[in-house]
């Protein structure tokens, strides 16, 4: 018998599909202006809380979806900090246009 919620799995799968789209756009354009590092940090924190919940109260395979999503968002946050300096310099040198 399945021990986890299919709804939780579907929720995490939707996010697992969404984050690579954001990452691919950052890698392709190298533009991260408009992304919020605070938002991404809060999302990562939410996934960490989900992992903690799974470890303490509901150990099942779904924990790996939380870990995977947290890694995706962490990579997107890494790209933000990698590219934001360049983006700001481009904005300054192009009178506010990328």
C-alpha positions in Angstrom: 0.0 0.0 0.0 1.2 3.5 -0.8 2.3 5.4 2.3 2.4 8.9 0.8 0.0 11.5 -0.5 -0.3 11.5 -4.3 -1.3 15.2 -4.0 1.9 16.0 -2.3 3.8 14.2 -5.0 2.0 16.1 -7.7 2.6 19.4 -6.0 6.3 18.7 -5.8 6.4 17.4 -9.4 4.9 20.6 -10.7 7.6 22.7 -9.0 10.2 20.2 -10.1 9.1 21.0 -13.7 8.9 24.8 -13.2 12.3 25.4 -11.7 14.3 24.0 -14.6 12.4 26.4 -16.9 13.6 29.3 -14.8 17.2 27.9 -14.6 17.3 27.4 -18.4 16.2 31.0 -19.0 18.9 32.3 -16.7 21.5 30.1 -18.4 20.4 31.1 -21.9 20.0 34.8 -21.4 22.3 35.4 -18.4 19.7 37.9 -17.2 18.4 37.6 -13.7 17.1 41.1 -13.1 13.6 40.7 -11.8 14.3 37.5 -9.9 14.0 37.8 -6.1 16.8 36.2 -4.1 14.6 36.7 -1.0 11.8 34.8 -2.6 14.1 32.0 -3.7 15.6 31.8 -0.2 12.2 31.5 1.4 11.3 28.7 -1.0 14.4 26.9 -0.1 13.6 27.4 3.6 10.1 26.0 2.9 11.6 22.9 1.3 14.0 22.5 4.2 11.0 22.6 6.6 9.3 20.0 4.4 12.4 17.8 4.6 12.5 18.2 8.4 8.8 17.2 8.6 9.4 14.1 6.5 12.3 13.1 8.7 10.4 13.6 11.9 6.9 12.5 11.1 6.4 10.9 7.8 9.5 9.1 6.4 8.8 8.1 2.9 10.3 8.4 -0.6 8.7 11.9 -1.1 11.5 13.4 0.9 13.7 13.0 -2.2 11.3 15.3 -4.2 11.8 18.0 -1.5 15.6 17.5 -1.7 15.6 17.7 -5.5 13.4 20.8 -5.5 15.6 22.5 -2.9 18.7 21.7 -5.0 17.0 23.2 -8.1 16.1 26.4 -6.3 19.5 26.6 -4.8 21.1 26.4 -8.2 18.8 29.1 -9.5 19.8 31.3 -6.6 23.5 30.5 -7.3 22.9 31.7 -10.9 21.3 34.9 -9.6 24.4 35.8 -7.6 26.6 34.7 -10.5 24.9 37.0 -13.1 23.5 39.9 -11.1 26.8 41.9 -11.0 27.1 41.7 -14.8 23.4 42.7 -15.2 23.8 45.7 -13.1 27.0 46.8 -14.9 25.1 46.4 -18.3 22.2 48.5 -17.0 24.6 51.2 -15.9 26.5 51.3 -19.2 23.4 51.1 -21.4 21.4 53.8 -19.6 19.0 51.4 -17.9 18.6 48.9 -20.8 20.0 45.3 -20.9 
